[in-house]
Each structure stands twice: as C-alpha cells, then as structure tokens.
Amino acid sequence: MLRNSEAMSTVESTVGVSAGTAAALGLQCMRQIDAPTTAYLMVGERCRYDCAFCAQAHSSQARAHWLSRVVWPPYPLDEALGAVARGFELGEIVRCCLQVTMSPGYLARTLSLAQQLHAVSRAPLCASIIAPDLDSVGALLDSGVERVSLALDAACERVYEQAKGGTWQRQMELLRTAARRFPGRIGTHLIAGLGETEQEMSTMLQSMLDQGITVGLFSFTPVPGTRWSERQPPAIASYRRIQAALYILATGDSRVDGWRFSATGQIVSYGLAQQRLRDLLADGRAFQTAGCPGCNRPYYNERPGKLLYNYPRPLHGQEVEEAVSLVCAELEHE
C-alpha cells in the first residue's frame, strides 16, 4: 500500500483525459462520430461535495474515472500535455478545459497544471472549478487560464439546495464579483432538468448574460451510481425551448420580462412574432453545444446514435426543422 506522499506523487504524475479527447489526440484508438474540438482533462478524484447528479460526488457509487456519462482514464501527465500541445498546433483542438473536483490539494494542482500547459502550448485554457474566493479566481487567471467557470448548475436557490446542498448566496456573490473584476473571463454551468421551471431557468439565463457571464448549458443526465440515477432527463421539447431561450437572450432580440409563461412556468411566448422566431432559429445554432468558444462536448448528455440534446456539430436541414418545430409547437401566437 502506498504511503500518503507516494500516493499524492502518483496522482500528480497523471491526469484524467476524457475518452473522446484521448482518441482525438492519438492517445488511444477509438472510432468517433463527432470528435471533441476541446481537449478535456480532469484534475482530482472523488469530490468533497455531494451533488446528487455527479459521478464524482463523495457518496457516489459510480466508477472512479467517470464524469457525467464520459470515462476519463488517467494518462501520464507529460504524455497528456504533449498530446494537447501537438493537437492544438495541428488544429485538432481549439482549446483545453480542466474539469476540477474538490479533492485534497485541488487548487494547487490546478494552478500547477495550468502553468505547465501554458509553458508548452498556446492553446486557450479554461477551468471549471469550485473556487474558494476571488483571490483564487485571480490566481487561476494569472497562471495561464483564459476563463474560469464557477458552476451554479441549478437555476434557483430551491433546486440548488436539493441538488447540491451548498451555499447558494455565497456562490452567487462570488460569480457576480468575479464577473465585475474579470470581465469576459468568467463562466458558469446550468443544468436543465434538475427540477426548475422553464421560467426559473430563463430568468437565470438573463441574469448571467446581463453580467457578462458565459453560460455552458447542459441537460440533466442520469448516471448509474449517483443519488439521482433514477430520475429522468428533461423532455426534449422543454430542453429545446430552453436552448432557444438562451440563444434569443444572447442575440438581444427580446428579454425575459417581455415573455409569457404558463401557470406551471413553461415558456408560451418569447415576445416575438412566430416568423421572426423561426428566422432566428433557422440556422440551428441555438441547438448546438453552448459554452466557451470551441467547446462542443460530444455525447456528454447522450449516447452516440441516440437523441442529441446538445448537437456537437452544425445541424442538418431536417434536424433544424424538427428542433424548431418542438420549440414552436406549444407557443401562443403573437
């Protein structure tokens, strides 16, 4: 059995690499329908947090090297960083993203990894992390990280307490303060389908965009071994309405205070004429993965060959029509 110092040394000599990233960078052989355009690396092991939906939660029974429905096998650190550097120079990826669990020494390890990667590659780097304070966010940005994502996951305090159990007000205040201090460099994650209404999600999307915070939009995905493994993902029509909401708000064509919602909080009007809405959604970009530039997260929410919640590529004509039809099906006419 390894002593603590030896165990920590072993951990720090490796880094988790998502299976899709490993294949895209030539670290393993695997056929992919859509390759990731960002290299995803995972820092840390089981998290001290206990989010009900997360494979890395401390009470999770999911397999050790899983996050969402993606496996992240460990690779030697030098090999992984070299592959990222080569992949960026060859145009196989356009950025690198560190997914960080709150495990012992996680902040120091992330800072070290960011510095090492910055030393060998010009690839833009982002980090999704539970930062303890504003100084830590600043340290990450100074270490070579271009963007820091402070995940809310939940769209409102009620759902946050059920899904994560942390301190909502503290996380919100850190997000707001970081966005003011480091404009254009702060993001968050929001997961549709945790129990919020479409109105609550739309209101949060508006708030984040108003503060200049980039939103990575996810669909809840049940993962075996987690506390919420038996919950269902959101209905696809609801998720399409939320995707459309984010896209419309980002374009500035309308704002939430001009929308209408049903008694149960479902979107029934975006405050736009239906033809204008269809024109806005006609290129299909609303239904592609939303987040940092160059992030397509293939099959993070779904299985290859199954229904795609977030398209990791431009949509085909029939796919666009189906998505737009789902958005418009239950709307009131303007």
N, C-alpha and C positions, 0 to 999 in steps of 0.2 A: 504494500500500500504506500502511495506517495506521501511524503511529509507535506505540510501546507505550502512551504516555499517552493518545493518541487512541483506541486500541483499548479500553483499560480504561474510558474515559469512555463509549464506545458501549455496552459491555457493561452498565455500571451504569445506563444510561438505559433499559434494557429488562429484562424479567423473563419467564421461560418460564411459560406458562399452559397447563394441560392442555386438550386439545381439548374435553372434556366440560364443564370449568369455563367455558371461553370461550363455549360455546353457552348454558350456564345463565345466564351473566351478560350475555348480549346482545352479546358482542364478535364473535361470528360466527354464521352461520345453519347449523344442523346438526340434523337430526332425531335425537332421543334416546328410546330406550325407557324408560330409567331415568336421571334426571338426578342428578348428584352433589349431596349435601347438604353437602359441604365444598368450599371453593374450594382448588384445589391449584396452588401456584406453585413453580417450580423455580429455584433460585439456583445459578449457576455453569455451567461447561462440563465437558469431559472431566475425570474424576476421577483423582487421583494413585494411588488404589487400583486393583486389577486383579481385582475379584471376577468369578469365572468365568461368572456368570449375568447380569451387569449390562450394559445397553446403554451406560452412561456410563463403563465401565471404560477405563483408558488404552489397553489393547490392542484394545478392541472395534472392529469394523468396522461396527457399526450406524450408522444415520443419526444426525446430530448432535443433533437435537431429540427423541430418543426416550428413554423410561424405561419399563422393562418393555415392554408392548405398546401403550403410550399415546404419542401425539405431543404435544409441548409447544412450540408455536410461540411466538416472542418477541413481546411487545407492549410499547409504550411504558409505562414504569413508572407515570407519573401516571394513564394511562388504566386500567391494570390495577387499581391501588389504589382508584381512584374506583369502578370496577365492583364490587369486593369490598365496599366500604362501602355502596353502594346495594343490592347483593344481600342483605346482612345486614339492613339496615333494612326491606327488603320481605319478608323471610322466605324468600328463595330459597335461602339457605345458612344454616347454623347455626355454622360456624367456618371458619377458614382454616388451611391446613397448608403449611409451607415444606419442600420437599424439596431438600436441600442437598448438592451434590457437593463433594468435597475438591479444589477448584481454587484457583489463587492468590487470596489475599485473601478466602477464603470466609467466615471468621468475622466479619471487619469488615463485609463486605457484608450478611451475615445480620443482624447487630446493627442496622445502618443501616436495612435494610428493615423489621425488626420495629418499630423506633421510628417510622418513617414511617407504617406501617399503624396502629399503636396511636394515632397522633395524629389519624387521620381516621376511625377506625372502632372500635366497641365489640365487634367480632367476636372471640370467643376465638381465640387463635393458638397453634399448636403448630409445632415444628420437628423434623424428622428430620435428624440431623447427626452427623458424626464429631467429637465434641468432644475437644480435646487434653488437657483436665484439668478438675478440679472447678470451678476459678475461672471457666472459660469457660461451664460449665453455669449457674453463678450469674449471670454477666453476661447470658446469654440470658434468664433468668427475670426479671432486673431490667429488661430492655429492653422488656418487654411480652409476652414469650412465656409462655403459661399452662403448657404442658407441653413437655418436651424428650424426644425419643425417641432413644435410643442403640442402634442396631440391632445385635443379635447375628447375626441371620439364621440361623446354624447352631445346632443344638440341642446340640452337644457339640464338644469340642476336636478330635476326629478329623476331623469334617466341616468345621469352621471352617478348619483348615489346608488342606484340599483345595479349598474353595470360595473362601476369602478370602485366606489366606496371611498374615494379620496376627498380632498377639499376643493370643491368647485370654485369658490370665490378666490382662493389663492391662485389657482391655475388661470382663471380668467384675468386676474390682475397682472400676473406675470406676462401673459400674452399681450395685453394692452400696453404695458410698459415697454416690453421688448420691441413691439411694433413701432412705438414712438421713438425709441432710442436708436433702432437699427432699421430704418425704413427700407422696404423692398427686400428684406433678408429674413423675414420670419414667416413661417407657415404653420398650418395645423392640419390634423386629420379629422374628418367627421364621418361617422358610420351610420348609414341609413338602415333602419330596421331593428334598432335596439329598444323600441317602444315609444319613440317620439311620434308626434303627428307631423304631417307634411307642413303645417303652418309653423310649428316649432322649428323644424329644420330650415324652412325658408327664411324665417326671421334670423336665425343664427348665421346662415349664409350671407344675408345682407349685412349683418353686423361685422363679420370678418372682412368682407370685401371693402366696406367703408373704412376700415382701419388699415387697409393695405396688406392684409394677411392672406397669403396664398392658401387655397383650400385643396387638399387631397381628398376626393370623395370616394368612399368605399361602400360596398353593400355588406351587411352582416352575413357572415359565412359560418354556419355551424361546424365546429371542429371536434371530432371524437376525442374524449378525454377531458374536455373543458366543462365547466358548470352549465353552460348553455348549449351543450351539444345536441339537445333535443328540440331546441327552438327552430323555427322555420325562417329562411331568408325572406326579405320583403317581397311582396307581389311585384312582378316585373313592371306592371303598369305604374305602380306607385314610384318605383325607382326611376323609371323614365321621366315621370313628372318632376322628380327632384333634380335629375340631370338637366332637364330643360330649365328648371328654376335657376340653377347655378349659372348656366350659360346666358340666360336672359339678363340676370342681375349683373354679370360680368360685362356684358355689352352696354349696359346702362339704358337699354330700351324701355325698361319700366322698373319700378321699385315695389317692394312688398306692401307698402302702405296703400298702393293702388290695386292690390289683388283682392280676390274674394275667396273665401274658404267655406266649406260646408260646416254643419254643426259638429262634425267629428274631426275637423281640421284638415280635410282633404282640399287640395287646390281645385277650384272650379273656374277661376279666371286669372289670367296673368295681366289683365288690364290692356290687352292687345286685341285688335281685330284678328279673326282666325287666319285670314290670308297673310297678314303680317307675321303672325306666329309661325305659320308654315314656311314662309320665306326665310325667317331667321334660322329655322332648324333644318333647312333643305340640304345643307352640305354634310350633315351628320356629325359635325364636330362636337356637338353637345353630348353625344353618347360615347365618345372616346374617353379614355382614362384622363381624369383631371388631377393635377398636382403640379409639381415642379416641371419646368421645361424639359422635354426629353424623357419624361417618366411615363412608361406605358404599362408596367406591372402585369404582364400577360398571365392570365389564369390564377391570379391571386384570389379572386372571388368565385371562380368557376372552373370546371374541368374542360380540357380540350374536346372539341366536338359537341359540347353541350351549350345551353343558352348562355350568351355572353351578357353579363351585367355591364362591365366596362370593356368596350372594344379596344384592343391594343394596337389597332391599325385603322386607316380610313375605312368607312363603311361602303359596301356595295349598294347599288340603287335599291334593290328590294329590301335590304336591311334598313336603309334610311326610311323607306315608306312604312315599314312595319313599326319602327320606333316612333315616328311622328304620329302615326295613327293611334298608338297607345296613349300618347300624350294628349291628343285632341279628343279621344273617344267620349270622355265624361265631362268635358268642359261646357260651360254655358256660352252661348254665342254673344259676342259684343255687338 
